[in-house]
Amino acid sequence: MVPTYVFYFKIAYTNTTKYYTINANVTITEFLEDIVIRIRNDFNIEPEVNIEIVEAGQYNNIYGHDAEVAPQLEPSNRTVRQVYGRTYKQIPAFYIR
């Protein structure tokens, strides 16, 4: 059985949300590639529109106090389990912008 996590996604500054089940063994790079495809399909976002994924909860970030404008999640060879496995006490959330 493949270990999975359920992550919550919200389009920034809207009430539009979706939960996605993520394979815990994929890299962050693979996670971002897969999730952008799902988001484009589920939210009908055109291919030419840039999509950024931002980890929620980054208040008082380098761009101000608004978590939606925090730096985007960067590709990495670390796995989803390595990044979120130890702190998986609540459902990790992400903004889509």
Order of alpha helices (4+ residues) and beta strands (2+ residues): beta-beta-alpha-beta-alpha-beta
